[in-house]
Amino acid sequence: MTATRTPNSTEDRLEPVDLGYRQLRLGAGPIAVSFRLRSAIVGAAVAAAVLVLGILGLGLGTYPLSPDAVVRALLGGGDALDRTVVYEWRLARVIAAITLGAFLAVAGALFQTVTRNPLASPDILGLSNGAFTGMLVSVVVFSASWPLMTAGAVIGGLLTALVIWAFAHRGGAQGFRLIVIGIGVSAMLASANTWMLLEVELETAMFASAWGAGTLNGVTGPPLAGAIACGVPLFAVLLFLAPQLRQLDLGDDVAAATGARPQLVRALVLLAAVGLVSISTAVIGPVAFIALAAPQIARRIARTPYLSLPLAALVGALLLLASDLIAQHVLPVTLPVGVVTVSVGGLYLVVTIVQEIRRRA
């Protein structure tokens, strides 16, 4: 809340101007939490939509279940077959869509915040392809299990980020220069991935090709639990850095004057973002455009001038879950979820580029 003087008044009076913020006071103490009312309402609505689609995803399939049967099974009720269908057949897929969609969206929001460019996302910059390359090398060369595949994906993502930064930093890693270099690196990595798939045995190539399209098929509990266990510490780091990340929007000089360390914050944030992308890629492959679209959709529906990480995470979870339901149950044939996200995201990318060109004109 702020205040302004009212014109044509016989007295100097100050009237409050509502900026959309509210305070929630915890108990009778001095601690209060400030939040935007619209963002809170939008976040609650998106979370409710995620819950509805999650229940729908648990119920749809060759053995359909009604929503009340799904809820009973989740609570331990219902018959044994219903619980088997929910817990053993479908729950891992739904949880993967929600959590990994949130991972991708948060990573995209971080890249867009740090670079101040709505087109800067891990898939556009080539980091998803880099993580997939690292994972392919671990599978093709070392016949690795999931932990080593995850390590390969993280190493591939980090090396790709370093290469892109090294080339872009010479001219100032900002604007479309970073995007163009990222697209070039992504194209080279895609060529390398194709070459590796052509040189390996047919069974390995088919497995890797299906994974490379981005798919939730075959997601099981242990890899998903490992991904969540790796992602939670990264989220904790980001929550700790969130206040300083917001200060970077004011410029490096102002942020440094208020106690932030811009270069260190950027490095830590980008490392966390690369980690989230790599973890997601190791489980479901390089799913495109969730990281690009979710942060901007969240900002627009909340009507905020900045990117909200919690709301972006909810929107990312909703997008990936909805895309998977479309890929499984709406289309005449079952497709990998990455095919749906590419189709929808391509249209979104065109609209975003046109808006960016008009803004710069």
Backbone torsions as a table, in degrees:
resi	resn	phi	psi	omega
1	MET	NA	138.6	172.7
2	THR	-131.2	-170.3	-175.6
3	ALA	-142.9	158.4	178.5
4	THR	-145.2	155.8	177.8
5	ARG	-80.9	141.7	178.2
6	THR	-89.8	132.0	-179.7
7	PRO	-73.6	159.9	175.5
8	ASN	56.5	39.5	179.9
9	SER	-112.6	142.7	179.6
10	THR	-75.6	-16.1	179.2
11	GLU	-125.2	152.2	173.6
12	ASP	-78.3	104.4	-179.8
13	ARG	-120.0	150.1	176.6
14	LEU	-113.1	125.1	178.2
15	GLU	-111.2	139.8	-178.6
16	PRO	-70.6	144.8	174.0
17	VAL	-112.6	123.0	-176.3
18	ASP	-80.2	115.7	177.5
19	LEU	-97.9	7.6	176.4
20	GLY	91.9	0.3	-178.8
21	TYR	-93.1	145.7	174.3
22	ARG	-130.1	158.7	177.7
23	GLN	-118.5	137.1	174.7
24	LEU	-113.5	113.3	-178.0
25	ARG	-91.9	130.0	-177.3
26	LEU	-89.2	105.3	179.9
27	GLY	67.4	-149.7	-179.7
28	ALA	-98.7	4.9	-176.4
29	GLY	-83.4	-174.7	-176.5
30	PRO	-84.9	-2.7	-175.4
31	ILE	-80.8	128.3	177.9
32	ALA	-138.5	144.0	179.4
33	VAL	-109.2	125.6	178.8
34	SER	-97.5	136.2	-179.3
35	PHE	-150.3	157.7	175.5
36	ARG	-85.9	127.5	-175.8
37	LEU	-62.7	-44.9	-178.7
38	ARG	-63.2	-42.2	179.4
39	SER	-61.7	-39.5	179.4
40	ALA	-65.5	-41.7	179.7
41	ILE	-66.6	-45.0	179.0
42	VAL	-63.0	-42.4	178.7
43	GLY	-61.3	-41.2	178.0
44	ALA	-64.6	-39.0	179.2
45	ALA	-66.2	-42.7	179.1
46	VAL	-65.9	-40.7	177.8
47	ALA	-61.9	-39.6	177.3
48	ALA	-64.1	-39.9	177.8
49	ALA	-64.1	-39.6	176.5
50	VAL	-61.5	-42.5	179.4
51	LEU	-62.8	-43.9	-179.6
52	VAL	-63.8	-46.8	-179.9
53	LEU	-66.6	-33.3	177.1
54	GLY	-63.5	-44.8	177.0
55	ILE	-64.2	-39.2	177.6
56	LEU	-63.2	-42.2	179.0
57	GLY	-64.4	-33.2	177.6
58	LEU	-73.6	-20.9	-177.1
59	GLY	-95.9	-25.3	-176.4
60	LEU	-82.9	147.1	178.2
61	GLY	148.8	-172.1	-179.8
62	THR	-65.5	-25.3	172.8
63	TYR	-115.5	88.4	-173.6
64	PRO	-72.2	147.6	176.6
65	LEU	-128.9	141.7	175.7
66	SER	-74.0	158.7	179.5
67	PRO	-56.4	-40.0	179.8
68	ASP	-68.3	-32.4	176.2
69	ALA	-67.9	-36.9	177.2
70	VAL	-63.6	-45.4	-179.3
71	VAL	-63.6	-42.5	178.8
72	ARG	-62.0	-41.3	179.5
73	ALA	-65.4	-40.0	178.6
74	LEU	-63.7	-32.5	-179.8
75	LEU	-87.3	4.8	177.7
76	GLY	91.6	4.2	179.2
77	GLY	-96.6	-160.9	-179.4
78	GLY	71.7	-176.7	179.8
79	ASP	-85.6	171.1	-174.0
80	ALA	-64.8	-36.4	-178.8
81	LEU	-65.9	-41.2	177.8
82	ASP	-60.5	-43.1	179.3
83	ARG	-65.9	-36.4	177.8
84	THR	-64.9	-44.7	179.5
85	VAL	-61.2	-45.1	-176.6
86	VAL	-70.6	-52.6	-171.4
87	TYR	-78.7	-39.3	-172.8
88	GLU	-96.9	-27.5	-175.8
89	TRP	-98.4	-38.2	-166.2
90	ARG	-122.0	-23.5	-171.8
91	LEU	-64.5	-41.0	-179.1
92	ALA	-61.6	-38.7	-179.7
93	ARG	-65.2	-44.5	-179.1
94	VAL	-67.0	-44.0	178.6
95	ILE	-63.2	-38.8	178.0
96	ALA	-62.4	-43.3	179.0
97	ALA	-61.7	-40.9	-177.8
98	ILE	-71.1	-51.9	-174.2
99	THR	-71.4	-45.0	-176.8
100	LEU	-74.7	-30.3	171.0
101	GLY	-62.2	-39.6	176.0
102	ALA	-65.7	-41.5	177.8
103	PHE	-57.5	-48.9	-177.6
104	LEU	-63.8	-41.7	-178.6
105	ALA	-65.1	-42.9	178.9
106	VAL	-64.4	-41.4	177.3
107	ALA	-60.4	-43.5	177.6
108	GLY	-63.0	-41.6	178.4
109	ALA	-62.1	-38.2	179.4
110	LEU	-66.1	-45.4	179.0
111	PHE	-63.1	-42.0	-179.1
112	GLN	-68.9	-32.7	178.0
113	THR	-71.4	-45.9	-176.8
114	VAL	-67.9	-41.5	-178.5
115	THR	-87.7	-12.8	-177.1
116	ARG	57.1	41.6	-178.4
117	ASN	-139.2	121.1	-177.9
118	PRO	-68.7	-12.0	179.0
119	LEU	-93.8	-5.0	-177.9
120	ALA	-82.2	105.0	176.5
121	SER	-141.6	159.2	-175.7
122	PRO	-58.7	-35.9	-179.1
123	ASP	-73.7	-38.2	177.6
124	ILE	-68.1	-40.4	-178.0
125	LEU	-77.3	-8.2	176.8
126	GLY	94.3	2.4	-178.0
127	LEU	-69.2	-34.6	177.0
128	SER	-64.4	-43.0	176.5
129	ASN	-64.9	-37.2	177.7
130	GLY	-64.0	-41.9	176.8
131	ALA	-64.4	-39.0	178.3
132	PHE	-66.6	-36.7	176.4
133	THR	-61.9	-46.1	177.5
134	GLY	-60.6	-39.1	178.5
135	MET	-67.5	-40.1	178.2
136	LEU	-61.9	-43.2	179.2
137	VAL	-60.6	-42.2	180.0
138	SER	-65.2	-33.3	-179.9
139	VAL	-78.7	-47.4	-174.1
140	VAL	-72.3	-44.0	-174.3
141	VAL	-85.9	-42.9	-172.0
142	PHE	-109.0	-1.7	-176.5
143	SER	48.3	50.6	-167.5
144	ALA	-77.3	155.3	170.2
145	SER	-84.9	-179.0	-173.8
146	TRP	-60.7	-42.7	179.4
147	PRO	-58.2	-42.2	178.7
148	LEU	-71.6	-32.3	175.3
149	MET	-63.5	-40.8	177.3
150	THR	-63.7	-43.2	177.4
151	ALA	-61.6	-41.7	177.6
152	GLY	-62.9	-39.6	178.5
153	ALA	-64.6	-42.4	179.6
154	VAL	-64.6	-44.6	179.2
155	ILE	-63.1	-43.4	178.4
156	GLY	-62.0	-41.5	177.9
157	GLY	-64.9	-42.5	179.9
158	LEU	-65.5	-44.1	179.6
159	LEU	-63.3	-39.9	177.6
160	THR	-63.0	-42.9	178.1
161	ALA	-61.4	-40.9	179.5
162	LEU	-65.5	-41.0	179.5
163	VAL	-64.4	-46.1	-179.9
164	ILE	-62.2	-44.5	-179.2
165	TRP	-64.4	-38.8	-179.3
166	ALA	-63.1	-42.0	179.6
167	PHE	-73.6	-40.4	-175.4
168	ALA	-77.3	-29.2	-173.6
169	HIS	-67.2	-23.5	-178.7
170	ARG	-62.0	-34.0	179.6
171	GLY	-109.4	16.4	-176.2
172	GLY	87.6	109.5	-173.5
173	ALA	-77.2	71.2	-178.0
174	GLN	-138.6	160.1	169.7
175	GLY	61.4	-148.0	-172.9
176	PHE	-73.7	-17.4	176.6
177	ARG	-59.4	-45.6	178.4
178	LEU	-62.8	-40.7	-179.5
179	ILE	-64.8	-46.6	-177.4
180	VAL	-63.3	-44.5	178.6
181	ILE	-63.5	-41.1	178.1
182	GLY	-62.1	-40.6	178.0
183	ILE	-63.7	-41.3	178.2
184	GLY	-63.1	-45.8	178.1
185	VAL	-63.3	-40.0	178.8
186	SER	-61.6	-41.0	179.1
187	ALA	-64.1	-41.5	178.4
188	MET	-64.6	-41.1	178.9
189	LEU	-66.2	-38.3	177.8
190	ALA	-62.0	-38.9	177.0
191	SER	-64.5	-42.9	178.1
192	ALA	-63.0	-39.4	178.6
193	ASN	-63.6	-42.9	178.9
194	THR	-62.5	-42.2	179.1
195	TRP	-61.4	-43.7	179.1
196	MET	-63.0	-38.9	-179.7
197	LEU	-67.0	-30.7	179.0
198	LEU	-75.4	-20.7	-174.7
199	GLU	-96.5	-11.0	-175.6
200	VAL	-96.6	175.2	178.0
201	GLU	-65.0	155.6	-173.9
202	LEU	-60.4	-42.5	-177.8
203	GLU	-62.7	-44.1	178.4
204	THR	-65.8	-39.5	-179.5
205	ALA	-64.7	-40.9	179.4
206	MET	-65.6	-41.6	178.5
207	PHE	-62.4	-47.4	-177.4
208	ALA	-69.9	-35.5	179.7
209	SER	-65.3	-43.2	177.5
210	ALA	-62.6	-40.9	178.6
211	TRP	-67.1	-37.9	-178.4
212	GLY	-65.7	-21.9	177.2
213	ALA	-76.4	-15.0	-176.0
214	GLY	86.0	103.3	-174.8
215	THR	-146.1	147.3	173.7
216	LEU	-97.8	1.1	178.0
217	ASN	-66.3	135.4	175.2
218	GLY	80.5	7.3	176.6
219	VAL	-68.0	127.9	-179.0
220	THR	-119.3	170.5	-174.0
221	GLY	-61.7	-50.7	-175.4
222	PRO	-59.8	-49.3	177.2
223	PRO	-61.8	-38.0	179.8
224	LEU	-66.1	-42.5	177.7
225	ALA	-62.6	-39.5	177.0
226	GLY	-64.3	-39.9	178.7
227	ALA	-64.2	-42.8	179.1
228	ILE	-65.4	-40.9	179.3
229	ALA	-63.5	-34.0	177.6
230	CYS	-77.4	-32.0	-176.0
231	GLY	-79.3	-30.4	-178.0
232	VAL	-60.6	-45.7	176.7
233	PRO	-60.7	-34.8	178.0
234	LEU	-65.3	-39.8	176.0
235	PHE	-62.7	-38.3	178.4
236	ALA	-62.6	-41.0	177.1
237	VAL	-62.4	-41.9	-178.2
238	LEU	-68.0	-37.2	176.0
239	LEU	-63.3	-37.0	177.9
240	PHE	-67.3	-35.7	-177.1
241	LEU	-89.1	-7.3	-174.2
242	ALA	-55.4	-45.8	179.0
243	PRO	-60.4	-41.3	179.1
244	GLN	-70.5	-32.9	177.2
245	LEU	-63.9	-38.5	177.1
246	ARG	-64.8	-33.8	179.8
247	GLN	-67.6	-25.7	-179.6
248	LEU	-64.4	-24.2	177.5
249	ASP	-63.7	-20.9	180.0
250	LEU	-83.4	-6.5	-176.2
251	GLY	105.3	153.4	-175.9
252	ASP	-63.3	-40.2	-177.1
253	ASP	-64.3	-46.5	179.8
254	VAL	-66.6	-41.0	179.6
255	ALA	-62.3	-42.4	178.6
256	ALA	-65.6	-35.8	179.8
257	ALA	-67.3	-25.8	179.6
258	THR	-92.2	5.8	175.1
259	GLY	104.9	-4.5	179.7
260	ALA	-79.5	160.2	176.0
261	ARG	-119.0	90.1	-168.8
262	PRO	-54.4	-48.5	-176.0
263	GLN	-65.2	-41.9	179.1
264	LEU	-66.3	-41.7	179.2
265	VAL	-62.2	-45.0	179.1
266	ARG	-60.0	-45.5	-178.0
267	ALA	-61.9	-46.0	-179.4
268	LEU	-65.7	-40.7	-179.4
269	VAL	-65.1	-44.3	-179.5
270	LEU	-67.5	-36.5	175.6
271	LEU	-62.3	-43.1	178.0
272	ALA	-64.1	-40.6	179.4
273	ALA	-64.5	-44.0	177.3
274	VAL	-61.5	-39.6	177.6
275	GLY	-61.5	-43.5	179.4
276	LEU	-63.4	-42.7	179.3
277	VAL	-64.6	-44.2	-177.3
278	SER	-65.3	-41.0	178.2
279	ILE	-62.2	-44.8	179.3
280	SER	-63.2	-43.0	-179.2
281	THR	-63.6	-37.0	180.0
282	ALA	-64.6	-26.2	-176.9
283	VAL	-93.8	-45.9	-172.7
284	ILE	-122.6	5.1	-178.5
285	GLY	82.6	178.7	-177.4
286	PRO	-79.2	90.7	176.8
287	VAL	-82.9	121.9	-171.7
288	ALA	-89.3	153.7	165.2
289	PHE	74.2	-10.0	172.8
290	ILE	-64.4	-45.9	-179.7
291	ALA	-66.3	-29.1	179.7
292	LEU	-76.6	-47.4	-169.3
293	ALA	-86.1	-39.0	-171.7
294	ALA	-58.0	-46.2	-178.9
295	PRO	-62.3	-40.3	-178.4
296	GLN	-72.2	-36.8	175.2
297	ILE	-62.9	-42.4	178.5
298	ALA	-61.6	-42.9	-179.4
299	ARG	-64.8	-38.8	-175.9
300	ARG	-74.2	-39.7	-179.0
301	ILE	-74.2	-25.8	176.9
302	ALA	-88.6	-13.6	179.9
303	ARG	56.1	50.2	177.2
304	THR	-113.4	150.6	179.0
305	PRO	-78.9	-2.9	-176.6
306	TYR	-130.7	168.9	179.4
307	LEU	-92.9	125.6	178.8
308	SER	-95.1	118.9	-178.5
309	LEU	-63.6	-45.6	179.0
310	PRO	-61.8	-42.8	-179.8
311	LEU	-69.1	-38.8	176.1
312	ALA	-60.5	-40.2	178.3
313	ALA	-61.9	-43.0	179.3
314	LEU	-64.6	-42.7	179.4
315	VAL	-65.7	-40.7	177.2
316	GLY	-61.3	-42.2	176.5
317	ALA	-61.8	-42.1	179.8
318	LEU	-65.0	-43.1	-178.1
319	LEU	-64.3	-46.5	-177.8
320	LEU	-69.1	-38.5	178.4
321	LEU	-65.4	-44.2	178.6
322	ALA	-65.2	-40.9	179.0
323	SER	-62.8	-38.7	179.4
324	ASP	-68.3	-38.3	177.0
325	LEU	-64.4	-39.6	176.8
326	ILE	-63.9	-44.7	-178.3
327	ALA	-64.1	-32.3	-176.9
328	GLN	-87.8	-42.0	-163.1
329	HIS	-122.4	-17.3	-175.5
330	VAL	-94.9	-42.9	-177.5
331	LEU	-76.5	157.0	-178.7
332	PRO	-62.7	-30.2	178.5
333	VAL	-121.9	153.3	178.3
334	THR	-79.3	128.6	-177.3
335	LEU	-123.3	157.5	169.3
336	PRO	-62.8	145.9	-176.9
337	VAL	-62.5	-28.4	179.5
338	GLY	-63.3	-29.6	177.9
339	VAL	-66.1	-40.1	179.2
340	VAL	-68.3	-44.9	-178.6
341	THR	-65.1	-36.0	177.2
342	VAL	-65.2	-42.9	-178.4
343	SER	-63.7	-46.3	179.9
344	VAL	-73.4	-41.4	-177.5
345	GLY	-68.0	-29.6	177.7
346	GLY	-61.5	-42.7	176.8
347	LEU	-63.6	-42.2	178.6
348	TYR	-62.3	-39.7	-179.6
349	LEU	-62.7	-41.6	178.8
350	VAL	-61.6	-45.2	179.5
351	VAL	-62.1	-42.4	-179.2
352	THR	-64.6	-42.0	179.9
353	ILE	-64.3	-42.7	179.0
354	VAL	-61.8	-43.6	178.6
355	GLN	-64.3	-38.4	179.4
356	GLU	-66.5	-39.9	178.5
357	ILE	-65.4	-42.3	178.3
358	ARG	-64.3	-37.6	-179.9
359	ARG	-66.1	-36.1	-178.4
360	ARG	-82.2	-16.7	-177.0
361	ALA	-70.8	NA	NA
